[in-house]
Every structure is written in structure tokens, then in C-alpha cells.
């Protein structure tokens, strides 16, 4: 199978590329390298340094003729989307429609889309399943949910199949401090230098941290499964920020309590996603515990630029 991965030089995308190659697929990557790195890409990947918002994207699809597209390219920061909704809309909405048009016009059979827990907003119950009401609280969340609706429309109008994967807090090697799992990267960045991170609020906020290799495996499975479905990709397990710090401080050998800061406005107190539907539809399950994933992160840690 030939699979085109947008944002394939980025944090999650590069892990997806590795698993696709292991499966024996031919892999094409389109990435503008705004946040991705060429060095993240494994050998044997056909690479195009291009932006998903540009008209040239269609000619890349026409030349490569992928059967499946895994769409990871995005503006991933919720605060940045609030500060600059126009840029977020240009990349996450208009850029994605450009991807869908290129797919429609060049015989792509399916699009696997990286959505987010951000579409749910403040949880009304836990764990959050796919039937939970949508209540977006940022331009980022709104763009992700709007793309989900576009995908359903493209399937209905043009027969373009899709699977939507709503990620919880993804973490792992190659991550920067942005996105849903950015707290892990920020903690690692500081702890690797012997510095103590700041925890805002009580630290009893809960999150659902899922290792990037498990997320990549879900994407690879979705290339052939879960037609027209929307699925949570998560561990179905809540971890407090305090617990996260304790595990990481021990791994990095930092024997000091976290600094404390004021509660941040707009932070969701608790978030855990139910993954039962994904486990069934994808014949998939997360295989990395938080402790194992953080240990793997530390072992492969190559540091981050200051941010």
C-alpha cells in the first residue's frame, strides 16, 4: 500500500512513518518543516518539503497516487489558536480541505484524520466516550470538529472513506512543548537539565497520557479498518499531574518537589477518554504503560531547544 502522511516529519507523524515501513508500505511525506524535522524521517521515505495550504499539493498527489492519506499536519497549540484564530483556521481548516480536495481528485481511497479530545470541552462525565456532547472552547477544537464534519460530507458526496482518531494526551520521543501532551515534554526538558518544573494549581488535575507508539499503531490499523468511524485513542486511565511529576523526577534522578504556580484560567480539571470503541474497531489496544513510555522517552531523549 502507498500511504501519504502529511506532517510526517513531526512528532507523531514520524512514528507513524516508521510503523508503516515496518508493515511494508511505501511512504510519502509532505511537511513544511515548520515544527517537524527532516532528521525525524526514516530512510526509504519519499519526502516533499511543501505546505498543505498550497496549490502545489494537488500535483504531489497526482504524481504519487497514494491509496491512503494519514493527515497529521496541523497547528497543534490551543493557546496559539486563541491568540491567532486566522492562522489556525488557515492551517487546520483550509489546509485540511485542500488535502481533501487533492485526495478526492486523485483517487485516494481513505483519509485517517488526527482529531483531538479538545472537541469535547469541559467533561460532563468520565471517561469521555464518543457520544459525549461536543463543546469546543477554542478555535483549535472548533477546527478539528469542523474537519470531522467535512470528512463525513466528503464520504457522502464523493465516496472518500475516512476514520477520525481523537487523541488524548500524546507524549513520547521527538515531542516539543506544544500540543495536548506537552507537559511531559516540558517536564523532560527541565528535568534533563536538573531543573525543577512548575505545576500550576493543585496538581490533582487528571489527564490520559498515551504513548506515541500506541497512537502510531492506531493510525496504521485505521488505514484498513473502522470505515466512517470516530474513535478515541487513549489509555482509558487517569493520571494526576502530581503523579506524572513523581514518576519523571524519579526517572531523571531529581530529588526535589515541584515548584507551585497559580491555577491557570481555562484549564480543564479532569480528562480521561474511553477507548473501548477503538479497541474493538481497530483490533488495537495501548501496550505501553506510563512508566514504560516515560522510561523509553528518557532513554531516547536528545534534548529540546529552549521554549
For each residue, the residues with C-beta under 8 A, 3 or more apart:
1: 25 26 67 68 223
2: 25 26 27 28 64 65 66 67 68
3: 20 25 26 27 28 66 67 68 69 70 223
4: 27 28 29 30 60 61 64 66 68 69 70 108
5: 8 13 16 17 20 27 28 29 30 69 70 72
6: 13 29 30 31 52 69 70 71 72 73 99
7: 10 12 13 30 31 36 52 71 72 73 74
8: 5 13 14 16 17 27 29 30 31 36 41 45 47 70 72
9: 13 14 29 31 33 36 37 38 40 41 47
10: 7 13 14 31 35 36 40 72 73 174
11: 14 15 35 36 40 170 172 174 175 176 179 212
12: 7 15 16 72 114 167 170 212 215 216 219
13: 5 6 7 8 9 10 16 17 29 31 36 70 72 73
14: 8 9 10 11 17 18 36 40 41 42 174
15: 11 12 18 19 172 174 212 213 215 216
16: 5 8 12 13 19 20 70 72 216 219 220
17: 5 8 13 14 20 21 27 29 41 42 45
18: 14 15 21 22 42 216
19: 15 16 22 23 213 216 217 219 220
20: 3 5 16 17 23 25 27 220
21: 17 18 24 25 27 42 44 45
22: 18 19
23: 19 20 220
24: 21
25: 1 2 3 20 21
26: 1 2 3 46
27: 2 3 4 5 8 17 20 21 44 45 46
28: 2 3 4 5 45 46 47 48 60 64 66
29: 4 5 6 8 9 13 17 41 45 46 47 48
30: 4 5 6 7 8 48 50 52 57 60 73
31: 6 7 8 9 10 13 36 47 48 49 50 73
32: 36 49 50 51 52 73
33: 9 36 37 38 49
34:
35: 10 11 76 176 178
36: 7 8 9 10 11 13 14 31 32 33 40
37: 9 33 40 174
38: 9 33 41 47
39:
40: 9 10 11 14 36 37 174
41: 8 9 14 17 29 38 45 47
42: 14 17 18 21 45
43:
44: 21 27
45: 8 17 21 27 28 29 41 42
46: 26 27 28 29 64
47: 8 9 28 29 31 38 41
48: 28 29 30 31 60
49: 31 32 33
50: 30 31 32 54 56 57 60
51: 32 54 57 95
52: 6 7 30 32 57 73 91 95 96 98 99
53: 90 91 94 95 98
54: 50 51 57 98
55: 58 98
56: 50 59 60
57: 30 50 51 52 54 60 61 98 99 102
58: 55 61 62 101 102 105 106
59: 56 62 63
60: 4 28 30 48 50 56 57 63 64 102
61: 4 57 58 64 65 66 102 103 105 106 108
62: 58 59 65 105 106
63: 59 60
64: 2 4 28 46 60 61
65: 2 61 62 106 107
66: 2 3 4 28 61 69 106 108
67: 1 2 3 108 109 110
68: 1 2 3 4 108 109 110 111 112 223
69: 3 4 5 6 66 99 103 108 110 111 112
70: 3 4 5 6 8 13 16 111 112 114 219 223
71: 6 7 96 99 111 112 113 114
72: 5 6 7 8 10 12 13 16 114
73: 6 7 10 13 30 31 32 52 91 95 99
74: 7 91 92 114
75: 80 81 87 88 91 92 140
76: 35 140 178 179 180
77: 80 81 140 178 179
78: 81 82 118 138 140 141
79: 82 83
80: 75 77 83 84 87 88 140 178
81: 75 77 78 84 85 88 92 138 139 140 143
82: 78 79 85 138 139 140
83: 79 80
84: 80 81 87 88
85: 81 82 88 89 139
86: 89 90
87: 75 80 84 90 91
88: 75 80 81 84 85 91 92 93 139 140 143
89: 85 86 92 93 94 139 143
90: 53 86 87 93 94 95
91: 52 53 73 74 75 87 88 94 95
92: 74 75 81 88 89 95 96 140 143 144 147
93: 88 89 90 96 97 143 146 147
94: 53 89 90 91 97 98
95: 51 52 53 73 90 91 92 98 99
96: 52 71 92 93 99 100 113 143 147 150
97: 93 94 100 101 150
98: 52 53 54 55 57 94 95 101 102
99: 6 52 57 69 71 73 95 96 102 103 111
100: 96 97 103 104 111 150 151 154 160
101: 58 97 98 104 105
102: 57 58 60 61 98 99 105 106 108
103: 61 69 99 100 106 108 111 160
104: 100 101 108 154 158 160
105: 58 61 62 101 102
106: 58 61 62 65 66 102 103
107: 65
108: 4 61 66 67 68 69 102 103 104 111 160
109: 67 68 160 161
110: 67 68 69 160 161 162 163 223 227
111: 68 69 70 71 99 100 103 108 151 154 160 161 162 163
112: 68 69 70 71 162 163 165 219 222 223
113: 71 96 147 148 151 162 163 164 165
114: 12 70 71 72 74 165 167 219
115: 119 144 145 147 148 164 165 166 167 230
116: 119 140 141 144 166 167 180
117: 120 128 166 167 168 169 180 208 232 234 271 273
118: 78 121 136 137 138 140 141 144 180
119: 115 116 134 136 141 144 145 148 166
120: 117 123 128 132 133 134 135 271
121: 118 134 135 136 137 141 268
122: 135 137 268
123: 120 126 128 132 268 270 271
124: 132 133
125: 128 132
126: 123 238 270 271 272
127: 208 234 236 238 272 273 274
128: 117 120 123 125 132 232 271 272 273 274
129: 132 232 273 274 276 277
130: 166 230 231 232 274 277
131:
132: 120 123 124 125 128 129
133: 120 124
134: 119 120 121 145
135: 120 121 122
136: 118 119 121 141 142 144 145
137: 118 121 122 141 266
138: 78 81 82 118 141 142
139: 81 82 85 88 89 142 143
140: 75 76 77 78 80 81 82 88 92 116 118 143 144
141: 78 116 118 119 121 136 137 138 144 145
142: 136 138 139 145 146
143: 81 88 89 92 93 96 139 140 146 147
144: 92 115 116 118 119 136 140 141 147 148
145: 115 119 134 136 141 142 148 149
146: 93 142 143 149 150
147: 92 93 96 113 115 143 144 150 151
148: 113 115 119 144 145 151 152 164 230
149: 145 146 152 153
150: 96 97 100 146 147 153 154
151: 100 111 113 147 148 154 155 160 162 164
152: 148 149 155 156 162 228
153: 149 150 156 157
154: 100 104 111 150 151 157 158 160 162
155: 151 152 158 159 160 161 162 228
156: 152 153
157: 153 154
158: 104 154 155
159: 155
160: 100 103 104 108 109 110 111 151 154 155
161: 109 110 111 155 227 228
162: 110 111 112 113 151 152 154 155 227 228
163: 110 111 112 113 222 225 226 227 228 229 230 231
164: 113 115 148 151 229 230 231
165: 112 113 114 115 215 218 219 222 231 232 233 278
166: 115 116 117 119 130 230 231 232 233 273
167: 12 114 115 116 117 170 180 210 215 233 234
168: 117 180 207 208 209 210 232 233 234 235 271 272 273
169: 117 180 181 183 184 207 208 209 210 271
170: 11 12 167 175 179 180 181 209 210 211 212 215
171: 175 181 184 185 209 210 211 212 293 294 297
172: 11 15 175 181 184 211 212 213 293 296 297
173: 212 296 297 300 301 302
174: 10 11 14 15 37 40 212
175: 11 170 171 172 179 181 182 184 185 212
176: 11 35 179 182 185 304 307
177: 182 185 186 189 304 307
178: 35 76 77 80 182
179: 11 76 77 170 175 176 182
180: 76 116 117 118 167 168 169 170
181: 169 170 171 172 175 184 185 207 209 210
182: 175 176 177 178 179 185 186
183: 169 186 187 207 241 244
184: 169 171 172 175 181 187 188 209 244 248 294 297
185: 171 175 176 177 181 182 188 189 304
186: 177 182 183 189 190 197 307
187: 183 184 190 191 197 244 245 248
188: 184 185 191 192 248 252 297 298 301 304
189: 177 185 186 192 193 303 304 307
190: 186 187 193 195 196 197
191: 187 188 194 195 196 197 248 249 251 252 254
192: 188 189 252 298 301 303
193: 189 190
194: 191 254
195: 190 191
196: 190 191 254 256 257 258 259
197: 186 187 190 191 245 258 259
198: 258 259 260 261
199: 203 241 242 245 258 259 260 261
200: 260 261 262 263 264 267
201: 204 205 261 262 263 264 267
202: 205 242 263
203: 199 240 241 242 245 258 260
204: 201 240 241 242
205: 201 202 240 241 267 268 269 270
206: 238 239 240 241 269 270 271 272
207: 168 169 181 183 238 239 241 244 271 272
208: 117 127 168 169 234 235 236 237 238 239 271 272 273
209: 168 169 170 171 181 184 235 239 244 290 293
210: 167 168 169 170 171 181 214 215 233 234 235 286
211: 170 171 172 214 215 286 288 290 292 293 296
212: 11 12 15 170 171 172 173 174 175 215 216
213: 15 19 172 216 217 287 288 293
214: 210 211 217 218 233 235 286 287 288
215: 12 15 165 167 170 210 211 212 218 219 233
216: 12 15 16 18 19 212 213 219 220
217: 19 213 214 220 221 284 287
218: 165 214 215 221 222 231 233 278 282 284
219: 12 16 19 70 112 114 165 215 216 222 223
220: 16 19 20 23 216 217 223
221: 217 218 224 225 226 282 283 284
222: 112 163 165 218 219 225 226 231 282
223: 1 3 68 70 110 112 219 220
224: 221
225: 163 221 222 281 282 283
226: 163 221 222 229 231 278 281 282
227: 110 161 162 163
228: 152 155 161 162 163
229: 163 164 226 277 281
230: 115 130 148 163 164 166
231: 130 163 164 165 166 218 222 226 275 277 278 281 282
232: 117 128 129 130 165 166 168 273 274 275 277 278
233: 165 166 167 168 210 214 215 218 273 275 278
234: 117 127 167 168 208 210 272 273 274 275 278 286
235: 168 208 209 210 214 275 286 290
236: 127 208 272 273 274 275 276
237: 208 272 290
238: 126 127 206 207 208 270 272
239: 206 207 208 209 243 244 290
240: 203 204 205 206 243 244
241: 183 199 203 204 205 206 207 244 245
242: 199 202 203 204 245 246 258
243: 239 240 246 247
244: 183 184 187 207 209 239 240 241 247 248 290
245: 187 197 199 203 241 242 248 249 258
246: 242 243 249 250
247: 243 244 250 251 290 291 294
248: 184 187 188 191 244 245 251 252 294
249: 191 245 246 252 254 255 256 258
250: 246 247 253
251: 191 247 248 294 295 298
252: 188 191 192 248 249 298
253: 250
254: 191 194 196 249
255: 249
256: 196 249
257: 196
258: 196 197 198 199 203 242 245 249
259: 196 197 198 199
260: 198 199 200 203
261: 198 199 200 201 264
262: 200 201
263: 200 201 202 267
264: 200 201 261 267
265:
266: 137
267: 200 201 205 263 264
268: 121 122 123 205 271
269: 205 206
270: 123 126 205 206 238
271: 117 120 123 126 128 168 169 206 207 208 268
272: 126 127 128 168 206 207 208 234 236 237 238
273: 117 127 128 129 166 168 208 232 233 234 236
274: 127 128 129 130 232 234 236 277
275: 231 232 233 234 235 236 278 279 285 286
276: 129 236 279 280
277: 129 130 229 231 232 274 280 281
278: 165 218 226 231 232 233 234 275 281 282 284
279: 275 276 282 283 284 285
280: 276 277 283
281: 225 226 229 231 277 278
282: 218 221 222 225 226 231 278 279
283: 221 225 279 280
284: 217 218 221 278 279
285: 275 279
286: 210 211 214 234 235 275
287: 213 214 217
288: 211 213 214 292 293 296
289: 292 293
290: 209 211 235 237 239 244 247 293 294
291: 247 294 295
292: 211 288 289 295 296
293: 171 172 209 211 213 288 289 290 296 297
294: 171 184 247 248 251 290 291 297 298
295: 251 291 292 298 299
296: 172 173 211 288 292 293 299 300
297: 171 172 173 184 188 293 294 300 301
298: 188 192 251 252 294 295 301
299: 295 296
300: 173 296 297
301: 173 188 192 297 298
302: 173
303: 189 192
304: 176 177 185 188 189 307
305:
306:
307: 176 177 186 189 304
